[in-house]
Amino acid sequence: MSDLLLEVHGLHAGYGPIEVLHGLDLSVERGGFAVILGANGAGKTTTMRALSGMLARRGEVSFDGHDISKSSPEAIVRLGIAQVPQGRGTFPELSVEDNLRAGAYIRTDGDAIGDDVERWFTNFPRLRERSSQRAGTLSGGEQQMLAIARALMSRPKLLLCDEPSLGLSPLITQASRSCSSSRTPTSPSRSPRRCTSSKRVPSSAPAPPRRYLETTASAAPTWGTDRWNVCFKSSSTGCPKGRSTR
């Protein structure tokens, strides 16, 4: 079995005639944590949507030994990829508990589903307090908690999180990371200071679109900080000096 859970080569995606991703390469190891870093408009959300099958795309995408380059969103979810969208990605008219159960729609182990609902209520006590409340009436932070817990209800192998800490307090953010520690999370972010626990960060900044940040010092001119405890992987073709981050 390969150590790589997700492999992407030459990914192109966009909206209508506008191409946003121009041959993106990235990989995510099993049990690893990856961050896609870039400014507004760099293509972070587009990458999440393309990997989930929500956008027309070109290129090679392999997940857990399966070619998902042309797979539908439902097929991708069934293989084990779940996404936490940016913002309030809940079903507003459903209750909190029904939102959680909706996240397990591909599962058939009814008793275990109930156990997982209880697990997320334990990890996020505020959701237990709001269990019968419509999701659309929750605060932004509460809806974000719910979106994360709902995605984890499918027991995914890979969790794609788009700005997962948006609206959450630092304490809740840490709790959500602990809850997902058995999964392989991939998260886009605009803030390098939020990414210090990541081992591998493809850069999706628009200019120059393809580069390799080899050291923390080389990150400083691009992102304004040299205090990163990360290594960087090429977001396109190859690495300089024959080096590879795999």
C-alpha positions in Angstrom: 0.0 0.0 0.0 1.3 3.4 -1.0 2.1 6.0 1.7 0.3 8.6 -0.4 -3.4 8.8 0.1 -4.0 11.5 -2.5 -1.9 12.2 -5.6 -2.7 15.0 -8.0 -0.9 15.7 -11.3 -1.5 18.5 -13.8 -4.9 19.5 -12.3 -6.7 22.2 -14.4 -10.1 23.6 -13.2 -12.1 26.8 -13.3 -15.4 28.3 -14.0 -16.7 28.4 -17.5 -14.0 29.8 -19.8 -12.0 31.1 -16.8 -9.2 28.6 -15.8 -8.1 29.1 -12.2 -5.9 26.0 -11.7 -3.1 25.7 -14.2 -1.6 22.2 -13.8 -1.5 21.9 -10.0 0.5 19.0 -8.6 0.2 17.9 -4.9 0.2 14.8 -2.7 -1.0 14.0 0.8 0.4 11.2 2.9 -1.8 8.8 4.9 -2.2 10.2 8.4 -0.6 13.5 7.3 -1.7 17.1 7.4 -1.4 19.4 4.4 -2.2 23.1 4.0 -2.8 24.8 0.7 -1.7 28.4 1.2 -2.5 31.4 -0.9 -4.0 34.9 -1.0 -7.6 35.6 -1.8 -8.4 34.5 -5.4 -5.3 32.2 -5.6 -7.5 29.1 -6.2 -7.7 27.4 -2.8 -11.4 26.9 -2.8 -11.3 25.9 -6.4 -8.8 23.2 -5.5 -11.2 21.9 -2.8 -14.1 21.8 -5.2 -12.1 20.2 -8.0 -10.9 17.4 -5.7 -14.5 16.8 -4.5 -15.7 16.5 -8.1 -17.8 19.6 -8.0 -16.1 21.3 -10.9 -15.2 20.1 -14.4 -11.5 19.3 -14.3 -8.5 18.0 -16.3 -5.6 16.1 -15.0 -4.9 13.0 -12.9 -6.4 12.6 -9.4 -5.7 9.3 -7.5 -7.2 8.6 -4.1 -6.4 5.5 -2.1 -5.5 3.6 -5.2 -8.5 4.7 -7.2 -8.5 7.0 -10.2 -11.2 9.7 -9.4 -10.3 12.1 -12.2 -13.8 11.7 -13.7 -15.7 10.5 -10.7 -18.9 12.2 -9.5 -19.1 13.9 -6.1 -21.2 11.1 -4.6 -18.7 8.5 -5.8 -15.9 10.5 -4.3 -17.7 10.7 -0.9 -18.3 7.0 -0.9 -14.6 6.4 -1.4 -13.9 8.4 1.7 -13.4 12.1 0.9 -15.5 14.6 2.9 -15.5 18.4 2.6 -16.1 21.2 5.1 -17.0 24.2 2.8 -16.0 27.7 3.6 -18.6 29.6 5.5 -21.9 28.3 6.9 -22.2 25.0 5.1 -25.2 23.5 6.9 -28.7 22.6 6.0 -30.4 25.6 7.6 -34.0 24.2 7.9 -32.8 20.9 9.5 -32.1 20.5 13.2 -28.6 20.2 14.5 -29.0 16.5 15.1 -30.6 15.9 11.7 -27.6 17.8 10.1 -25.3 15.3 11.8 -27.3 12.3 10.7 -27.4 13.7 7.1 -23.6 13.6 7.2 -23.8 9.8 7.6 -26.2 9.2 4.7 -23.8 6.8 2.9 -23.5 4.6 6.0 -25.7 1.6 6.9 -24.4 0.9 10.4 -27.3 2.5 12.3 -26.2 1.8 15.9 -22.7 3.2 15.2 -24.2 6.3 13.6 -26.0 7.0 16.9 -22.7 6.5 18.7 -21.0 9.0 16.5 -23.8 11.6 17.0 -23.2 11.2 20.8 -19.4 11.5 20.2 -19.7 14.8 18.5 -22.1 16.1 21.1 -19.5 15.2 23.7 -16.7 16.9 21.7 -18.9 20.0 20.9 -21.2 20.5 24.0 -22.7 23.6 22.4 -24.2 21.4 19.7 -25.8 19.1 22.3 -27.4 22.2 23.8 -28.8 23.1 20.4 -29.6 19.6 19.2 -33.2 20.3 18.3 -32.6 23.8 17.1 -32.7 24.6 13.3 -29.1 25.0 12.0 -29.9 28.3 10.3 -30.5 29.9 13.7 -27.1 29.1 15.1 -24.3 31.6 15.3 -21.5 31.5 12.7 -19.1 29.7 15.0 -21.8 27.1 16.0 -22.6 26.5 12.4 -18.9 25.9 11.7 -18.7 23.4 14.5 -21.7 21.6 13.0 -20.2 21.6 9.5 -17.0 20.0 10.8 -18.8 17.4 12.9 -21.2 16.6 10.0 -18.3 16.0 7.6 -16.7 13.6 10.2 -20.0 11.7 10.5 -19.2 9.9 7.2 -15.9 8.6 8.8 -13.8 9.9 5.9 -10.3 8.9 5.1 -9.6 12.4 3.8 -11.1 15.6 5.2 -11.0 18.7 3.0 -11.5 21.8 5.1 -11.9 25.2 3.6 -11.0 27.8 6.2 -12.0 25.4 9.0 -11.3 27.8 11.9 -13.4 30.6 10.5 -15.6 31.9 13.3 -14.2 29.5 15.9 -12.5 30.4 19.2 -8.9 29.0 19.6 -10.2 26.5 22.2 -12.8 25.1 19.8 -10.3 25.1 16.9 -8.0 23.0 19.0 -10.8 20.6 19.9 -11.8 20.2 16.3 -8.2 19.3 15.3 -8.1 16.7 18.1 -11.4 15.3 16.9 -10.1 14.8 13.4 -6.7 13.5 14.4 -7.5 10.0 13.1 -8.3 11.4 9.6 -6.0 13.0 7.0 -7.0 16.6 6.9 -6.2 19.1 4.1 -6.9 22.7 4.7 -6.5 25.9 2.7 -5.6 29.1 4.6 -4.6 32.7 4.0 -2.6 32.9 7.2 0.8 31.3 7.5 0.8 31.6 11.2 -2.1 29.1 11.4 -0.1 26.5 9.5 2.8 25.8 11.8 1.8 22.2 12.5 1.7 21.3 8.8 4.5 19.2 7.2 3.8 20.0 3.6 2.3 23.1 2.1 1.7 23.5 -1.7 1.7 27.3 -2.5 -1.2 28.4 -4.7 -0.3 32.1 -4.9 -1.0 33.5 -8.3 2.3 35.2 -9.1 4.6 33.6 -9.9 2.2 30.7 -10.2 4.9 28.0 -10.0 7.7 27.9 -7.5 9.4 25.9 -4.8 9.9 27.3 -1.3 12.8 25.3 -0.1 13.5 26.9 3.3 11.7 29.0 5.9 13.9 31.9 4.9 12.7 31.7 1.4 9.1 32.0 2.6 9.7 35.4 4.2 9.8 37.6 1.0 6.6 35.9 -0.2 4.5 35.7 2.9 6.1 38.1 5.3 7.3 35.7 8.0 10.2 33.4 8.5 8.8 31.6 11.5 7.3 28.5 9.8 7.9 25.0 11.1 7.0 23.5 7.7 8.5 22.3 4.5 7.1 23.3 1.1 6.3 21.3 -1.9 6.3 22.4 -5.5 2.8 23.2 -6.7 3.7 22.5 -10.3 6.5 20.8 -12.2 9.5 19.5 -10.4 11.8 20.9 -7.6 15.0 22.8 -8.0 18.4 21.1 -7.7 16.9 17.7 -8.3 15.3 17.7 -4.8 12.0 16.2 -3.9 9.8 16.5 -0.9 8.3 13.1 -1.2 
